[in-house]
Amino acid sequence: MSKTLPLVTLALLTACARTCPLPSPGPFSRLHASPEEAVQAYFQASDTGSSRLLRSALHPDVLMHWVDGADGSLRTRTQLEWWQLLDADGTQPATTRGMTVLDREGPFALMEAVSHWPDHAFDDLLLVVETPVGWRIVGKVFQRLAPGEAATASPSARQEIRAVLDAKIEAHALYSHALLHQSHTPDCLYYRVNVEGVPFAWGTLSEAAARYAANAEAGIQDRESPWNVLKVEVRGNVAAAKLEVRVGGVRFIDHLLLVRTGGQWRISAAAWGNPLPPT
């Protein structure tokens, strides 16, 4: 049996100034040259009501996640739905916007984007990766705030998030589809960069779970690969994390987004891969 099978499975599983206008890219243009430029395009798309700019900033399969404050229910919006809203109604430009690089390593960046309007604000956590056509946002969660409100978290949030991250790590060790289900939202997408010679790809949680199940049925486990949790950032009911793991002597990193829904934290989006350029 191929010694690379665990790695193959890992690849299937394991994110305040006014902005300046950006040129609209042509259909064959390389997009944004930095993660900051991709976030600026996202800001401008919202301020101008332009689905075209939004398509340049975000990968078309990205799902926007947030938690309804009234009942703690998870809400999801597809890119296609978002495009229609922008084109139909436009939007009120923000009064101020700002961005912070929470982590950047190689072709991966974890960004925070904060936008203010007179009656509310949004605190976004974004996964941004360098794709073959330029930097693009591949994951978004956000917290809606009242004027002057800060995105605070419960005292137990970090401990609860660490338990979810431990479940993800254990899911890989056992190739357990049940632990994947427990630790992720069902629609979670995993974007990957520089894995097994492929510069950029993505897959669903169900695809990964099917391969985990096949490994488990074949008696394959991976308890030898060492994992570390390097960063956890919490903003109310949304959070981000950075993990690293070494498999077969190669170091991979994960940038993860999480949401707290129904009283439980779950991973809702991920970008991962080899942060070093291919040789």
C-alpha positions as a Markdown table, in Angstrom:
| # | Residue | x | y | z |
|---|---|---|---|---|
| 1 | Met | 0.0 | 0.0 | 0.0 |
| 2 | Ser | 1.3 | 3.5 | -0.8 |
| 3 | Lys | 3.1 | 5.2 | 2.0 |
| 4 | Thr | 1.6 | 8.5 | 0.8 |
| 5 | Leu | -2.0 | 7.5 | 1.5 |
| 6 | Pro | -2.2 | 9.3 | 4.9 |
| 7 | Leu | -0.7 | 12.5 | 3.3 |
| 8 | Val | -3.3 | 12.2 | 0.5 |
| 9 | Thr | -6.1 | 12.0 | 3.0 |
| 10 | Leu | -4.6 | 14.9 | 4.9 |
| 11 | Ala | -4.6 | 16.9 | 1.7 |
| 12 | Leu | -8.3 | 16.5 | 1.4 |
| 13 | Leu | -9.0 | 17.9 | 4.9 |
| 14 | Thr | -6.4 | 19.4 | 6.7 |
| 15 | Ala | -8.6 | 32.5 | 6.9 |
| 16 | Cys | -9.0 | 52.7 | 10.2 |
| 17 | Ala | -8.6 | 54.3 | 6.9 |
| 18 | Arg | -10.9 | 54.8 | 3.9 |
| 19 | Thr | -10.0 | 52.4 | 1.2 |
| 20 | Cys | -8.6 | 53.6 | -2.1 |
| 21 | Pro | -10.3 | 52.7 | -5.4 |
| 22 | Leu | -8.9 | 49.7 | -7.2 |
| 23 | Pro | -9.0 | 49.0 | -10.9 |
| 24 | Ser | -11.5 | 46.4 | -12.1 |
| 25 | Pro | -9.6 | 43.4 | -13.4 |
| 26 | Gly | -10.2 | 42.1 | -16.9 |
| 27 | Pro | -11.4 | 38.6 | -17.4 |
| 28 | Phe | -7.8 | 37.2 | -17.9 |
| 29 | Ser | -6.0 | 39.6 | -15.6 |
| 30 | Arg | -4.0 | 38.5 | -12.6 |
| 31 | Leu | -6.0 | 39.6 | -9.6 |
| 32 | His | -4.6 | 41.0 | -6.3 |
| 33 | Ala | -0.9 | 41.2 | -5.6 |
| 34 | Ser | -1.2 | 41.0 | -1.8 |
| 35 | Pro | -3.8 | 39.9 | 0.9 |
| 36 | Glu | -4.2 | 43.6 | 1.8 |
| 37 | Glu | -5.2 | 44.4 | -1.8 |
| 38 | Ala | -7.8 | 41.6 | -1.9 |
| 39 | Val | -9.3 | 42.9 | 1.3 |
| 40 | Gln | -9.3 | 46.5 | -0.1 |
| 41 | Ala | -11.2 | 45.1 | -3.2 |
| 42 | Tyr | -13.7 | 43.5 | -0.8 |
| 43 | Phe | -14.2 | 46.8 | 1.0 |
| 44 | Gln | -14.7 | 48.7 | -2.3 |
| 45 | Ala | -17.2 | 46.1 | -3.6 |
| 46 | Ser | -19.3 | 46.7 | -0.5 |
| 47 | Asp | -19.0 | 50.5 | -0.7 |
| 48 | Thr | -19.9 | 50.7 | -4.4 |
| 49 | Gly | -22.4 | 47.8 | -4.6 |
| 50 | Ser | -20.3 | 46.0 | -7.2 |
| 51 | Ser | -20.6 | 42.3 | -7.5 |
| 52 | Arg | -17.9 | 42.4 | -10.1 |
| 53 | Leu | -15.3 | 43.7 | -7.6 |
| 54 | Leu | -16.6 | 41.2 | -5.0 |
| 55 | Arg | -15.9 | 38.3 | -7.5 |
| 56 | Ser | -12.4 | 39.5 | -7.9 |
| 57 | Ala | -11.8 | 39.6 | -4.1 |
| 58 | Leu | -13.5 | 36.3 | -3.1 |
| 59 | His | -13.3 | 32.8 | -4.4 |
| 60 | Pro | -16.8 | 31.9 | -5.9 |
| 61 | Asp | -17.3 | 28.9 | -3.6 |
| 62 | Val | -16.8 | 30.9 | -0.4 |
| 63 | Leu | -19.6 | 30.7 | 2.1 |
| 64 | Met | -20.2 | 33.6 | 4.5 |
| 65 | His | -21.0 | 32.5 | 8.0 |
| 66 | Trp | -22.4 | 34.4 | 11.0 |
| 67 | Val | -24.4 | 33.7 | 14.1 |
| 68 | Asp | -27.9 | 35.1 | 14.7 |
| 69 | Gly | -27.7 | 37.0 | 18.0 |
| 70 | Ala | -31.4 | 36.2 | 18.8 |
| 71 | Asp | -31.2 | 32.5 | 18.9 |
| 72 | Gly | -27.6 | 31.5 | 18.2 |
| 73 | Ser | -28.4 | 29.9 | 14.9 |
| 74 | Leu | -25.8 | 29.6 | 12.2 |
| 75 | Arg | -26.5 | 31.7 | 9.1 |
| 76 | Thr | -24.9 | 31.1 | 5.7 |
| 77 | Arg | -24.8 | 33.1 | 2.5 |
| 78 | Thr | -23.4 | 31.9 | -0.8 |
| 79 | Gln | -21.4 | 34.2 | -3.1 |
| 80 | Leu | -24.2 | 34.0 | -5.7 |
| 81 | Glu | -26.7 | 35.2 | -3.2 |
| 82 | Trp | -24.4 | 38.0 | -2.1 |
| 83 | Trp | -23.9 | 39.1 | -5.7 |
| 84 | Gln | -27.6 | 39.5 | -6.3 |
| 85 | Leu | -28.0 | 41.6 | -3.1 |
| 86 | Leu | -25.2 | 43.9 | -4.1 |
| 87 | Asp | -26.5 | 44.3 | -7.7 |
| 88 | Ala | -30.1 | 44.8 | -6.7 |
| 89 | Asp | -29.8 | 47.1 | -3.7 |
| 90 | Gly | -26.2 | 48.3 | -3.5 |
| 91 | Thr | -25.1 | 49.3 | 0.0 |
| 92 | Gln | -24.4 | 52.3 | 2.2 |
| 93 | Pro | -20.7 | 53.1 | 2.1 |
| 94 | Ala | -18.9 | 52.5 | 5.5 |
| 95 | Thr | -17.8 | 55.6 | 7.4 |
| 96 | Thr | -14.5 | 53.9 | 8.3 |
| 97 | Arg | -12.8 | 50.7 | 7.5 |
| 98 | Gly | -9.6 | 49.1 | 8.8 |
| 99 | Met | -7.7 | 45.8 | 8.4 |
| 100 | Thr | -5.1 | 43.9 | 10.5 |
| 101 | Val | -2.9 | 41.1 | 9.5 |
| 102 | Leu | -3.3 | 38.5 | 12.3 |
| 103 | Asp | -1.0 | 36.0 | 10.7 |
| 104 | Arg | 0.9 | 35.7 | 7.4 |
| 105 | Glu | 3.1 | 32.8 | 6.3 |
| 106 | Gly | 4.0 | 32.1 | 2.7 |
| 107 | Pro | 0.8 | 32.0 | 0.6 |
| 108 | Phe | -1.5 | 32.2 | 3.6 |
| 109 | Ala | -2.9 | 35.2 | 5.5 |
| 110 | Leu | -5.4 | 35.5 | 8.3 |
| 111 | Met | -6.9 | 39.0 | 8.3 |
| 112 | Glu | -9.3 | 41.0 | 10.5 |
| 113 | Ala | -11.4 | 43.6 | 8.7 |
| 114 | Val | -13.5 | 46.1 | 10.8 |
| 115 | Ser | -16.1 | 48.3 | 9.2 |
| 116 | His | -18.2 | 51.0 | 10.8 |
| 117 | Trp | -21.5 | 52.6 | 9.9 |
| 118 | Pro | -23.5 | 55.1 | 12.0 |
| 119 | Asp | -25.8 | 52.4 | 13.5 |
| 120 | His | -23.7 | 49.3 | 13.5 |
| 121 | Ala | -20.3 | 47.7 | 12.8 |
| 122 | Phe | -18.9 | 44.4 | 11.4 |
| 123 | Asp | -15.9 | 42.6 | 12.6 |
| 124 | Asp | -14.8 | 40.1 | 9.9 |
| 125 | Leu | -12.2 | 37.3 | 10.2 |
| 126 | Leu | -11.0 | 36.4 | 6.7 |
| 127 | Leu | -8.9 | 33.6 | 5.3 |
| 128 | Val | -6.8 | 34.9 | 2.3 |
| 129 | Val | -4.6 | 32.7 | 0.1 |
| 130 | Glu | -2.4 | 33.2 | -2.9 |
| 131 | Thr | -4.0 | 31.4 | -5.8 |
| 132 | Pro | -2.7 | 31.0 | -9.4 |
| 133 | Val | -4.6 | 34.2 | -10.3 |
| 134 | Gly | -3.6 | 36.2 | -7.3 |
| 135 | Trp | -4.6 | 36.6 | -3.6 |
| 136 | Arg | -8.2 | 35.9 | -2.9 |
| 137 | Ile | -10.4 | 35.6 | 0.2 |
| 138 | Val | -11.4 | 31.9 | 0.7 |
| 139 | Gly | -13.2 | 32.2 | 4.1 |
| 140 | Lys | -15.3 | 34.7 | 6.0 |
| 141 | Val | -17.0 | 34.8 | 9.3 |
| 142 | Phe | -18.2 | 38.0 | 11.0 |
| 143 | Gln | -19.8 | 39.5 | 14.1 |
| 144 | Arg | -22.3 | 42.3 | 13.9 |
| 145 | Leu | -21.8 | 44.9 | 16.6 |
| 146 | Ala | -23.8 | 47.9 | 17.9 |
| 147 | Pro | -22.2 | 51.3 | 17.8 |
| 148 | Gly | -19.3 | 51.4 | 20.3 |
| 149 | Glu | -19.6 | 47.7 | 21.1 |
| 150 | Ala | -16.6 | 45.4 | 21.2 |
| 151 | Ala | -16.5 | 41.8 | 20.1 |
| 152 | Thr | -15.9 | 40.2 | 23.5 |
| 153 | Ala | -15.9 | 36.5 | 24.2 |
| 154 | Ser | -16.8 | 34.4 | 27.2 |
| 155 | Pro | -14.1 | 33.5 | 29.7 |
| 156 | Ser | -14.3 | 29.8 | 28.6 |
| 157 | Ala | -14.2 | 30.5 | 24.8 |
| 158 | Arg | -10.5 | 29.6 | 24.4 |
| 159 | Gln | -10.8 | 26.4 | 26.3 |
| 160 | Glu | -13.9 | 25.4 | 24.3 |
| 161 | Ile | -12.1 | 26.2 | 21.0 |
| 162 | Arg | -9.1 | 24.3 | 22.0 |
| 163 | Ala | -11.3 | 21.2 | 22.6 |
| 164 | Val | -12.7 | 21.6 | 19.1 |
| 165 | Leu | -9.1 | 21.8 | 17.7 |
| 166 | Asp | -8.2 | 18.7 | 19.7 |
| 167 | Ala | -11.1 | 16.9 | 18.1 |
| 168 | Lys | -10.0 | 17.9 | 14.6 |
| 169 | Ile | -6.4 | 16.6 | 15.4 |
| 170 | Glu | -7.8 | 13.4 | 16.9 |
| 171 | Ala | -10.1 | 13.0 | 13.8 |
| 172 | His | -6.9 | 12.9 | 11.6 |
| 173 | Ala | -5.1 | 10.5 | 14.0 |
| 174 | Leu | -8.0 | 8.0 | 13.9 |
| 175 | Tyr | -9.3 | 8.9 | 10.4 |
| 176 | Ser | -12.7 | 9.3 | 12.2 |
| 177 | His | -15.5 | 10.7 | 10.1 |
| 178 | Ala | -17.6 | 11.0 | 13.3 |
| 179 | Leu | -15.1 | 13.4 | 14.8 |
| 180 | Leu | -15.1 | 15.4 | 11.6 |
| 181 | His | -18.9 | 15.7 | 11.9 |
| 182 | Gln | -18.6 | 16.8 | 15.6 |
| 183 | Ser | -15.9 | 19.4 | 15.1 |
| 184 | His | -17.0 | 21.1 | 11.8 |
| 185 | Thr | -20.1 | 22.6 | 10.2 |
| 186 | Pro | -21.5 | 20.3 | 7.5 |
| 187 | Asp | -20.7 | 22.8 | 4.7 |
| 188 | Cys | -17.1 | 23.5 | 5.7 |
| 189 | Leu | -14.7 | 23.8 | 2.7 |
| 190 | Tyr | -11.0 | 23.1 | 2.9 |
| 191 | Tyr | -8.9 | 25.1 | 0.5 |
| 192 | Arg | -5.3 | 23.8 | 0.0 |
| 193 | Val | -2.1 | 25.3 | -1.5 |
| 194 | Asn | 1.1 | 23.6 | -2.6 |
| 195 | Val | 0.0 | 20.0 | -1.7 |
| 196 | Glu | 1.4 | 17.1 | -3.8 |
| 197 | Gly | 2.3 | 19.4 | -6.6 |
| 198 | Val | -1.1 | 21.1 | -6.9 |
| 199 | Pro | -0.8 | 24.8 | -6.4 |
| 200 | Phe | -4.5 | 25.4 | -5.4 |
| 201 | Ala | -7.6 | 23.2 | -4.9 |
| 202 | Trp | -10.5 | 22.8 | -2.5 |
| 203 | Gly | -12.9 | 20.1 | -1.3 |
| 204 | Thr | -15.9 | 19.5 | 0.9 |
| 205 | Leu | -16.0 | 18.0 | 4.3 |
| 206 | Ser | -18.0 | 15.0 | 3.0 |
| 207 | Glu | -15.3 | 14.2 | 0.5 |
| 208 | Ala | -12.7 | 14.2 | 3.2 |
| 209 | Ala | -14.9 | 12.1 | 5.5 |
| 210 | Ala | -15.3 | 9.5 | 2.8 |
| 211 | Arg | -11.6 | 9.1 | 2.6 |
| 212 | Tyr | -11.2 | 9.1 | 6.4 |
| 213 | Ala | -13.8 | 6.3 | 6.5 |
| 214 | Ala | -11.9 | 4.3 | 3.9 |
| 215 | Asn | -8.6 | 4.6 | 5.8 |
| 216 | Ala | -10.3 | 3.6 | 9.1 |
| 217 | Glu | -11.8 | 0.6 | 7.4 |
| 218 | Ala | -8.3 | -0.4 | 6.2 |
| 219 | Gly | -7.0 | -0.1 | 9.7 |
| 220 | Ile | -4.8 | 3.0 | 9.0 |
| 221 | Gln | -4.1 | 5.6 | 11.6 |
| 222 | Asp | -1.7 | 8.5 | 12.0 |
| 223 | Arg | -0.8 | 9.2 | 15.6 |
| 224 | Glu | 2.9 | 9.9 | 14.8 |
| 225 | Ser | 2.4 | 13.3 | 13.0 |
| 226 | Pro | 3.0 | 16.1 | 15.6 |
| 227 | Trp | 0.5 | 18.9 | 15.8 |
| 228 | Asn | 0.8 | 22.3 | 17.5 |
| 229 | Val | -1.8 | 25.0 | 18.0 |
| 230 | Leu | 0.0 | 28.3 | 17.3 |
| 231 | Lys | -2.7 | 31.0 | 17.5 |
| 232 | Val | -6.3 | 31.5 | 18.6 |
| 233 | Glu | -8.2 | 34.8 | 18.0 |
| 234 | Val | -11.7 | 35.2 | 19.4 |
| 235 | Arg | -14.2 | 37.9 | 18.4 |
| 236 | Gly | -17.5 | 37.2 | 20.1 |
| 237 | Asn | -19.2 | 34.3 | 18.4 |
| 238 | Val | -16.5 | 33.9 | 15.7 |
| 239 | Ala | -12.9 | 32.9 | 16.0 |
| 240 | Ala | -9.8 | 32.0 | 14.0 |
| 241 | Ala | -6.9 | 29.6 | 14.7 |
| 242 | Lys | -3.5 | 28.6 | 13.3 |
| 243 | Leu | -2.2 | 25.0 | 13.5 |
| 244 | Glu | 0.9 | 23.3 | 12.2 |
| 245 | Val | 1.6 | 19.6 | 11.6 |
| 246 | Arg | 4.6 | 17.7 | 10.2 |
| 247 | Val | 3.8 | 14.7 | 7.9 |
| 248 | Gly | 6.6 | 12.7 | 6.3 |
| 249 | Gly | 9.1 | 15.5 | 7.2 |
| 250 | Val | 7.0 | 18.2 | 5.5 |
| 251 | Arg | 5.5 | 21.0 | 7.6 |
| 252 | Phe | 1.9 | 22.1 | 6.8 |
| 253 | Ile | -0.1 | 24.9 | 8.4 |
| 254 | Asp | -3.9 | 25.3 | 8.8 |
| 255 | His | -5.7 | 28.6 | 9.1 |
| 256 | Leu | -9.2 | 27.9 | 10.4 |
| 257 | Leu | -12.3 | 30.0 | 11.0 |
| 258 | Leu | -14.8 | 28.9 | 13.7 |
| 259 | Val | -18.3 | 29.9 | 14.7 |
| 260 | Arg | -20.2 | 29.4 | 18.0 |
| 261 | Thr | -23.7 | 28.1 | 17.2 |
| 262 | Gly | -26.1 | 26.3 | 19.5 |
| 263 | Gly | -23.7 | 26.7 | 22.3 |
| 264 | Gln | -20.9 | 24.8 | 20.5 |
| 265 | Trp | -17.8 | 26.0 | 18.6 |
| 266 | Arg | -17.3 | 24.4 | 15.2 |
| 267 | Ile | -14.8 | 24.9 | 12.3 |
| 268 | Ser | -16.6 | 26.5 | 9.4 |
| 269 | Ala | -13.8 | 27.2 | 6.9 |
| 270 | Ala | -10.1 | 26.3 | 6.4 |
| 271 | Ala | -7.1 | 27.1 | 4.3 |
| 272 | Trp | -4.1 | 24.8 | 4.6 |
| 273 | Gly | -1.0 | 23.5 | 2.9 |
| 274 | Asn | 2.8 | 23.9 | 2.6 |
| 275 | Pro | 3.8 | 27.5 | 3.3 |
| 276 | Leu | 7.1 | 27.0 | 1.4 |
| 277 | Pro | 7.1 | 27.6 | -2.4 |
| 278 | Pro | 7.4 | 24.4 | -4.5 |
| 279 | Thr | 11.0 | 23.4 | -5.4 |
